[in-house]
Amino acid sequence: MISLIQPAWPAPDNVFAYTSCRDGGLSSGNYAGLNTGDHVGDDPQLVAGNRALLPGHASIVWLDQVHGEHCVTFGADVTGPLPASPLQADACISRT
């Protein structure tokens, strides 16, 4: 069972948000729990399994966080199918 922190806000049904905690998940050792980072050395199959446990996982766009100030705006910066590799950015927004 994974743990999520969810906001209590009056958003439309198609808008959701949460923060995942490390509880639950498939990873072990240094990555124990719900590791969703595919760039830290964890087993890629376990990371994929962890990501699949998240609500709405099929709609999540993963970013390669670079600890900078770049924000991607979906619908403007990203057109067509999403890239196979994560975009390098620290945030993303969408109005669609």
Stockholm file with secondary structure:
# STOCKHOLM 1.0

chainA/1-96         MISLIQPAWPAPDNVFAYTSCRDGGLSSGNYAGLNTGDHVGDDPQLVAGNRALLPGHASIVWLDQVHGEHCVTFGADVTGPLPASPLQADACISRT
#=GR chainA/1-96 SS CCCEECCCCCCCTTCCCCEECSSSCSBCGGGCBCCCCTTSSSCHHHHHHHHHTSTTGGGCCCEECCSSSCEEEETTTBCSSCCSSCEECSEEEECC
#=GC SS_cons        CCCEECCCCCCCTTCCCCEECSSSCSBCGGGCBCCCCTTSSSCHHHHHHHHHTSTTGGGCCCEECCSSSCEEEETTTBCSSCCSSCEECSEEEECC
//
